[in-house]
Amino acid sequence: MPLVSNITKLPNILVAQIAAGEVIESPAGVLKELLENSIDAGADKIEIFIKGAGFESLQVRDNGSGIHKDDLSLAVENFATSKIKNLDDLLHVSSLGFRGEALGSIRSVSRLTIESRYKESDGAYKITAEADMISKTEPSPLPEGTRVVVEDLFFNVPVRKEFASNERKIKTEFLDIITNYALAYPSISFEYSYEKTERVLFSKANSLSERIKDIFSEEFLSSLSPLYAEFEKGSVEGFVSNFGFYKSNGSFLRFFINNRSVKYNKLFGILKKAYGEMLPPGRFPIAFLFLNLNSLEVDVNVHPQKKEVRFKDENKILEFMFQSVGRAVEGKGPISMRRMYYPAKKTSSDKEETKKLELSIPLLLKEEKKETVQNNLQLESNLEKLKPKGASSNETFSEEQKSDNNLFLPPKAHARLFDTFLLCSSDEGIFLVDQHTAHERINYEKFINKLNQKQSVSQNLLHTVSLNLSPAEKALVKEYSALISSLGFELEDLGPAGFHLSQVPFYVKVNEEEKSFFAALGLIEEKGEVEAKELFDHMAKSLACRHSIKKGDTDSTENLRDLLEELAKCENPRRCPHGRPTMVSLSKEDIFGLFKRRV
């Protein structure tokens, strides 16, 4: 019986479709590749027109040098490029595109039309292509440059369309890509139109600073410090934020290598180290950094979409970046960074002192100061008001109330332990109350109750807060304006001057308004089209946690009494909204048992 071969050579079109999955993940990938071709062609004007999230139609038109009519059919073949000839060229590549995969990959999963007028030609020419079909070259009325129209994207691989069908996410990606190229190439004008209803125009600018001002605002630019430094392998330039001008997420960290936008996970680490103690927890600086290197020092051919790079001498570049950012921001804050030091590590004598203090705690509790005794008496008096009528002085709650709340409220708060827990006691036993999770539960239920009762959850700000939004964030705000308002945030659209925040949810702390707003915007971006009630719940949990007492906070004794009283009123006082306990207890029976004694 003859042997049957199990290995067959795949058809060229199938090979192209498989390869397209690496290069073209979504419509945003198509836009990126077409923009890079336009920039490489020397265009100084690029227009983008999109319908149906790019699946229906995605068009990029430029005034670049164009494609010769004899090269049009070759341009849509896989691995056809004018940018490299041999392996040595790959090591010195300076163009954004170079592998010749983009148009071939796009053609394999769409219906593609290219019109182009070569700079030295008398007229323009056109071809259409899809899958393994390429039309003949025909004349076109295009006056200059190149126009590429991609239609019915993924029509022949519908499963890929299903995996990339989140329109909101795709629109955000479009704007992020266009913004990155606008920053990297200020001398090029970019006009973006989505469904003829949304339009963004970045006119030509004379410099990066002018471009930043046009995209964001003059106020935004004034809060940045310019940066420029050189070393033997290249240079770095751009802008970083001054002390105090931070964001709640990393969307304003933009990194470019030889004008190519890349993802570099170590960038935030460099910035965090450079800003040191002046960077608050959970905050991100702003950075538009352009690293210029000799092409031999960086490998741009390590990612199918050219999003990542590899350095020849990464440690040296990291150190150079850190020093450059450090010099740019040094002395910009209220205290010079050179005068800031981390606390010295504890010595053995410090540890002995800590031990002595820990041993003295029982004595301190036994011999309470007069003020503490008075505070506890007042606390007991306040707690008496919460008891059901007829309850004895030795009862914290009646059996009925114990069942409802599942809580034995400790009437005495003795001390704060480890800057985190309240040490309390009652006739039932002793309790450790986590001040953060307790406050989180209180904030959460206040917010939810107000929403359920359809009360206003907003508070007016004495002074409006100016918001610096990226184009993608502006689009998100406009799309979900009603939902944002229902969460308790009110914004004023000042046109070119941007947005001002005039109201925030009632429990947002002073100076936390902007951070809270971006937390809400992040939730909306993540959840998208959801029921308002579900988003309210996520929002309440997020902000309740963010604006609750933290470790190290030293609220007054009176405030801590209020905290315990408010916790007693909660429907579920035992746990925070995320499920963590608000308190742990040790009953009187347990305590006596530990000492082998009877109650």
ZIFENUR-V283752 format. One record per pair of residues at least 24 apart in sequence whose C-alpha atoms are under 8 Angstrom apart, sorted by sequence separation. I is the first residue (numbers start at 1). J is the second residue. D is the distance in Angstrom with one decimal. If there is no record, write none. Layout:
i & j & d
I & J & D
I & J & D
This chain:
i & j & d
38 & 62 & 6.1
41 & 65 & 5.3
77 & 101 & 8.0
78 & 102 & 7.8
107 & 131 & 6.1
108 & 132 & 7.2
116 & 140 & 7.9
184 & 208 & 7.7
519 & 543 & 7.9
35 & 60 & 7.3
39 & 64 & 7.7
41 & 66 & 6.8
75 & 100 & 7.9
78 & 103 & 7.4
79 & 104 & 7.5
115 & 140 & 6.7
117 & 142 & 6.9
119 & 144 & 7.7
183 & 208 & 6.4
186 & 211 & 6.0
27 & 53 & 7.3
28 & 54 & 7.9
34 & 60 & 6.7
38 & 64 & 6.4
77 & 103 & 7.2
78 & 104 & 4.5
116 & 142 & 6.9
117 & 143 & 7.1
118 & 144 & 7.8
119 & 145 & 7.5
27 & 54 & 5.3
31 & 58 & 7.6
76 & 103 & 5.0
77 & 104 & 4.9
78 & 105 & 7.0
115 & 142 & 6.9
117 & 144 & 5.4
118 & 145 & 6.9
516 & 543 & 6.9
27 & 55 & 6.6
75 & 103 & 6.8
76 & 104 & 4.6
116 & 144 & 7.1
117 & 145 & 5.4
183 & 211 & 6.5
383 & 411 & 6.5
489 & 517 & 7.2
31 & 60 & 7.7
75 & 104 & 7.5
116 & 145 & 5.7
117 & 146 & 6.4
182 & 211 & 7.5
183 & 212 & 7.2
459 & 488 & 7.9
469 & 498 & 7.6
116 & 146 & 4.1
208 & 238 & 7.7
396 & 426 & 7.9
457 & 487 & 7.4
458 & 488 & 4.6
468 & 498 & 7.0
469 & 499 & 7.9
27 & 58 & 7.9
76 & 107 & 6.7
115 & 146 & 5.6
116 & 147 & 6.3
259 & 290 & 6.7
380 & 411 & 5.4
457 & 488 & 5.4
458 & 489 & 6.8
467 & 498 & 7.0
468 & 499 & 7.5
114 & 146 & 7.2
115 & 147 & 5.2
253 & 285 & 7.5
255 & 287 & 7.6
258 & 290 & 7.0
259 & 291 & 7.8
379 & 411 & 6.6
380 & 412 & 6.8
395 & 427 & 7.8
456 & 488 & 7.6
466 & 498 & 7.7
467 & 499 & 5.5
114 & 147 & 5.9
115 & 148 & 6.5
252 & 285 & 7.7
253 & 286 & 5.6
254 & 287 & 6.0
255 & 288 & 6.1
256 & 289 & 6.2
257 & 290 & 5.9
258 & 291 & 6.2
259 & 292 & 7.7
379 & 412 & 6.8
394 & 427 & 6.8
466 & 499 & 6.2
467 & 500 & 5.8
114 & 148 & 4.6
244 & 278 & 8.0
248 & 282 & 6.6
249 & 283 & 6.7
250 & 284 & 5.8
252 & 286 & 5.2
253 & 287 & 4.9
254 & 288 & 4.9
255 & 289 & 5.1
256 & 290 & 4.7
257 & 291 & 4.8
258 & 292 & 4.8
466 & 500 & 4.5
467 & 501 & 7.0
113 & 148 & 5.8
114 & 149 & 6.5
243 & 278 & 6.8
244 & 279 & 7.9
248 & 283 & 4.9
249 & 284 & 5.9
250 & 285 & 7.7
252 & 287 & 6.3
253 & 288 & 6.4
254 & 289 & 6.4
255 & 290 & 6.1
256 & 291 & 6.1
257 & 292 & 5.9
258 & 293 & 6.5
376 & 411 & 7.8
465 & 500 & 5.4
466 & 501 & 6.4
508 & 543 & 7.6
112 & 148 & 7.4
113 & 149 & 5.1
243 & 279 & 7.6
247 & 283 & 5.6
248 & 284 & 6.0
250 & 286 & 7.8
252 & 288 & 7.6
255 & 291 & 7.8
257 & 293 & 7.3
376 & 412 & 5.6
464 & 500 & 5.9
465 & 501 & 4.9
484 & 520 & 7.8
541 & 577 & 6.0
112 & 149 & 5.9
113 & 150 & 6.6
246 & 283 & 6.0
247 & 284 & 5.0
376 & 413 & 6.6
464 & 501 & 5.4
465 & 502 & 6.8
484 & 521 & 7.9
541 & 578 & 7.3
112 & 150 & 4.8
246 & 284 & 5.4
247 & 285 & 6.2
376 & 414 & 7.7
464 & 502 & 4.8
509 & 547 & 6.6
111 & 150 & 5.9
112 & 151 & 6.4
246 & 285 & 4.7
247 & 286 & 7.1
463 & 502 & 7.4
464 & 503 & 7.9
508 & 547 & 6.3
110 & 150 & 6.4
111 & 151 & 5.1
245 & 285 & 7.0
246 & 286 & 6.5
507 & 547 & 7.3
110 & 151 & 6.0
111 & 152 & 6.1
245 & 286 & 7.8
461 & 502 & 5.5
72 & 114 & 7.7
110 & 152 & 5.5
111 & 153 & 7.1
372 & 414 & 7.7
460 & 502 & 6.2
461 & 503 & 5.6
110 & 153 & 4.4
460 & 503 & 4.6
461 & 504 & 7.4
106 & 150 & 7.8
109 & 153 & 6.0
110 & 154 & 5.7
241 & 285 & 5.8
262 & 306 & 7.6
263 & 307 & 5.9
264 & 308 & 6.9
459 & 503 & 5.4
460 & 504 & 6.8
477 & 521 & 7.8
109 & 154 & 4.9
110 & 155 & 6.3
240 & 285 & 7.2
241 & 286 & 5.0
262 & 307 & 4.8
263 & 308 & 5.6
458 & 503 & 5.9
459 & 504 & 5.6
476 & 521 & 7.9
109 & 155 & 6.7
110 & 156 & 7.5
240 & 286 & 5.5
241 & 287 & 6.5
261 & 307 & 7.0
262 & 308 & 5.4
458 & 504 & 5.2
459 & 505 & 6.0
69 & 116 & 7.7
109 & 156 & 6.2
239 & 286 & 8.0
240 & 287 & 4.4
262 & 309 & 7.3
458 & 505 & 4.4
459 & 506 & 5.0
467 & 514 & 7.2
68 & 116 & 7.6
69 & 117 & 7.8
109 & 157 & 6.9
239 & 287 & 5.8
240 & 288 & 6.4
270 & 318 & 7.2
274 & 322 & 5.9
457 & 505 & 5.3
458 & 506 & 5.1
465 & 513 & 7.6
67 & 116 & 5.7
68 & 117 & 7.1
69 & 118 & 7.4
238 & 287 & 7.6
239 & 288 & 5.3
240 & 289 & 7.7
273 & 322 & 7.4
274 & 323 & 7.5
365 & 414 & 6.9
457 & 506 & 5.7
465 & 514 & 7.1
476 & 525 & 7.5
483 & 532 & 7.0
487 & 536 & 6.7
66 & 116 & 5.4
67 & 117 & 6.4
68 & 118 & 5.0
238 & 288 & 5.4
239 & 289 & 6.4
365 & 415 & 8.0
66 & 117 & 5.2
67 & 118 & 5.0
238 & 289 & 4.7
270 & 321 & 7.2
271 & 322 & 7.0
274 & 325 & 6.3
275 & 326 & 7.0
65 & 117 & 7.7
66 & 118 & 4.2
237 & 289 & 5.9
238 & 290 & 5.9
270 & 322 & 5.5
274 & 326 & 4.9
487 & 539 & 7.8
65 & 118 & 5.9
66 & 119 & 6.0
68 & 121 & 7.7
76 & 129 & 7.8
236 & 289 & 6.9
237 & 290 & 5.3
65 & 119 & 5.1
72 & 126 & 7.7
73 & 127 & 7.0
236 & 290 & 5.5
237 & 291 & 6.7
271 & 325 & 7.1
275 & 329 & 7.5
40 & 95 & 6.1
64 & 119 & 8.0
69 & 124 & 7.7
72 & 127 & 6.9
236 & 291 & 4.4
278 & 333 & 7.9
40 & 96 & 6.6
69 & 125 & 6.0
235 & 291 & 6.0
236 & 292 & 6.0
39 & 96 & 7.9
40 & 97 & 7.4
69 & 126 & 7.9
234 & 291 & 7.6
235 & 292 & 5.2
234 & 292 & 5.5
235 & 293 & 6.7
37 & 96 & 7.5
234 & 293 & 4.6
36 & 96 & 5.7
37 & 97 & 6.6
233 & 293 & 6.0
234 & 294 & 6.4
36 & 97 & 6.3
73 & 134 & 6.9
233 & 294 & 6.4
276 & 337 & 8.0
16 & 78 & 7.2
224 & 286 & 8.0
275 & 337 & 8.0
73 & 136 & 8.0
277 & 340 & 7.5
33 & 97 & 7.6
73 & 137 & 7.5
233 & 297 & 7.5
443 & 507 & 7.2
72 & 137 & 7.5
277 & 342 & 8.0
34 & 102 & 8.0
69 & 137 & 7.2
33 & 102 & 6.1
30 & 102 & 7.9
184 & 256 & 7.6
180 & 254 & 7.5
185 & 259 & 7.9
184 & 259 & 5.6
30 & 106 & 7.0
184 & 260 & 7.6
184 & 261 & 7.9
23 & 101 & 7.7
24 & 102 & 7.9
66 & 144 & 7.5
23 & 102 & 7.0
66 & 145 & 4.8
67 & 146 & 7.4
64 & 144 & 7.6
65 & 145 & 5.8
66 & 146 & 5.4
181 & 261 & 7.7
24 & 105 & 7.1
63 & 144 & 5.7
64 & 145 & 4.7
180 & 261 & 6.6
23 & 105 & 7.2
24 & 106 & 7.1
62 & 144 & 8.0
63 & 145 & 4.0
64 & 146 & 6.8
62 & 145 & 5.4
63 & 146 & 6.6
61 & 145 & 7.5
62 & 146 & 5.5
20 & 105 & 4.5
61 & 146 & 5.7
62 & 147 & 6.5
236 & 321 & 7.5
240 & 325 & 7.6
19 & 105 & 6.8
20 & 106 & 6.9
61 & 147 & 4.2
243 & 329 & 7.4
60 & 147 & 5.8
61 & 148 & 6.4
242 & 329 & 6.3
16 & 104 & 7.2
17 & 105 & 6.6
20 & 108 & 7.3
59 & 147 & 7.1
60 & 148 & 5.4
236 & 324 & 7.8
240 & 328 & 7.7
241 & 329 & 7.8
448 & 536 & 7.7
16 & 105 & 5.9
20 & 109 & 7.6
59 & 148 & 5.6
60 & 149 & 6.7
231 & 320 & 7.7
240 & 329 & 7.6
243 & 332 & 6.3
244 & 333 & 7.5
448 & 537 & 7.4
59 & 149 & 4.4
242 & 332 & 6.2
243 & 333 & 5.0
17 & 108 & 5.6
58 & 149 & 5.8
59 & 150 & 6.2
242 & 333 & 7.1
16 & 108 & 6.1
17 & 109 & 6.5
57 & 149 & 6.9
58 & 150 & 5.1
448 & 540 & 7.1
57 & 150 & 5.7
58 & 151 & 6.5
447 & 540 & 6.4
57 & 151 & 4.5
13 & 108 & 6.6
56 & 151 & 5.4
57 & 152 & 6.6
229 & 324 & 6.1
55 & 151 & 6.7
56 & 152 & 5.0
57 & 153 & 7.7
228 & 324 & 7.4
444 & 540 & 5.5
54 & 151 & 7.9
55 & 152 & 5.5
56 & 153 & 6.7
227 & 324 & 7.3
443 & 540 & 7.9
444 & 541 & 6.1
55 & 153 & 4.8
227 & 325 & 7.1
54 & 153 & 7.4
55 & 154 & 7.4
444 & 544 & 5.3
227 & 328 & 5.6
440 & 541 & 7.9
443 & 544 & 5.2
43 & 145 & 7.9
226 & 328 & 6.9
225 & 328 & 6.5
441 & 544 & 7.4
225 & 329 & 6.9
440 & 544 & 5.0
439 & 544 & 7.9
440 & 545 & 5.2
443 & 548 & 7.5
440 & 547 & 7.7
38 & 146 & 7.9
437 & 545 & 7.7
440 & 548 & 5.4
436 & 545 & 7.8
439 & 548 & 5.4
440 & 549 & 8.0
439 & 549 & 6.4
437 & 548 & 7.7
436 & 548 & 5.7
436 & 549 & 4.9
34 & 148 & 7.8
53 & 167 & 5.7
435 & 549 & 6.4
436 & 550 & 5.6
435 & 550 & 7.6
436 & 551 & 7.4
53 & 170 & 6.7
13 & 131 & 6.3
53 & 171 & 6.9
13 & 132 & 6.0
439 & 563 & 6.8
442 & 566 & 6.5
438 & 563 & 7.6
442 & 567 & 6.0
445 & 570 & 6.9
27 & 153 & 7.6
441 & 567 & 7.4
445 & 571 & 7.9
439 & 567 & 7.6
442 & 570 & 6.6
438 & 567 & 6.5
441 & 570 & 7.5
420 & 550 & 7.3
420 & 551 & 4.9
441 & 572 & 7.9
419 & 551 & 5.4
420 & 552 & 6.6
441 & 573 & 6.8
419 & 552 & 4.7
444 & 577 & 6.9
419 & 553 & 7.0
441 & 575 & 7.0
25 & 160 & 7.8
26 & 161 & 7.6
419 & 554 & 7.7
438 & 573 & 7.4
441 & 576 & 4.7
440 & 576 & 6.0
441 & 577 & 5.9
438 & 575 & 7.6
440 & 577 & 7.2
26 & 164 & 5.8
437 & 575 & 7.3
438 & 576 & 6.5
25 & 164 & 7.5
437 & 576 & 5.2
28 & 170 & 6.4
46 & 188 & 7.4
48 & 190 & 7.7
27 & 170 & 7.2
31 & 174 & 7.4
44 & 187 & 6.5
45 & 188 & 5.5
46 & 189 & 6.2
47 & 190 & 5.9
48 & 191 & 6.1
49 & 192 & 6.2
50 & 193 & 6.4
51 & 194 & 6.2
52 & 195 & 7.3
437 & 580 & 7.2
26 & 170 & 7.8
44 & 188 & 4.2
45 & 189 & 4.8
46 & 190 & 5.0
47 & 191 & 4.8
48 & 192 & 4.7
49 & 193 & 4.9
50 & 194 & 4.9
51 & 195 & 5.1
437 & 581 & 7.1
438 & 582 & 5.0
28 & 173 & 6.1
32 & 177 & 6.6
43 & 188 & 7.2
44 & 189 & 6.1
45 & 190 & 6.2
46 & 191 & 6.4
47 & 192 & 6.1
48 & 193 & 6.1
49 & 194 & 6.1
50 & 195 & 6.1
437 & 582 & 5.2
438 & 583 & 7.9
28 & 174 & 5.6
49 & 195 & 7.7
436 & 582 & 8.0
434 & 581 & 7.9
435 & 582 & 7.5
413 & 561 & 7.7
434 & 582 & 5.2
28 & 177 & 7.8
433 & 582 & 5.8
434 & 583 & 5.8
433 & 583 & 4.2
432 & 583 & 5.4
433 & 584 & 6.7
431 & 583 & 6.7
432 & 584 & 5.4
431 & 584 & 5.8
432 & 585 & 6.4
431 & 585 & 4.3
409 & 564 & 7.7
430 & 585 & 5.7
431 & 586 & 6.5
429 & 585 & 7.0
430 & 586 & 5.4
429 & 586 & 5.6
430 & 587 & 6.5
429 & 587 & 4.2
430 & 588 & 7.5
409 & 568 & 6.6
428 & 587 & 5.7
429 & 588 & 4.4
428 & 588 & 5.7
429 & 589 & 7.9
407 & 568 & 7.4
427 & 588 & 7.4
429 & 591 & 7.7
405 & 568 & 7.6
94 & 258 & 7.8
96 & 260 & 6.7
405 & 570 & 7.6
405 & 571 & 6.3
407 & 573 & 7.1
404 & 571 & 7.9
405 & 572 & 6.5
406 & 573 & 7.9
407 & 574 & 6.9
405 & 573 & 6.9
406 & 574 & 7.4
375 & 557 & 7.4
379 & 561 & 6.2
383 & 565 & 7.0
375 & 558 & 7.7
94 & 295 & 7.2
93 & 295 & 6.7
92 & 295 & 5.2
91 & 295 & 6.7
92 & 296 & 6.4
91 & 296 & 6.1
91 & 299 & 7.5
252 & 470 & 7.9
220 & 468 & 6.5
217 & 468 & 7.3
216 & 468 & 6.2
216 & 469 & 6.6
216 & 470 & 6.6
215 & 470 & 7.4
215 & 471 & 7.3
248 & 515 & 5.4
247 & 515 & 7.1
249 & 518 & 7.7
248 & 518 & 6.4
248 & 519 & 7.2
29 & 305 & 7.9
217 & 496 & 7.8
217 & 497 & 6.6
23 & 304 & 5.5
24 & 305 & 7.8
217 & 498 & 7.3
22 & 304 & 5.8
23 & 305 & 5.3
216 & 498 & 7.7
22 & 305 & 7.2
179 & 471 & 7.4
176 & 471 & 7.5
175 & 471 & 6.3
176 & 472 & 6.3
175 & 472 & 5.3
173 & 472 & 7.8
172 & 472 & 5.1
171 & 472 & 7.7
172 & 473 & 7.8
172 & 475 & 7.9
172 & 476 & 7.9
169 & 525 & 7.7
168 & 525 & 7.9
168 & 528 & 7.2
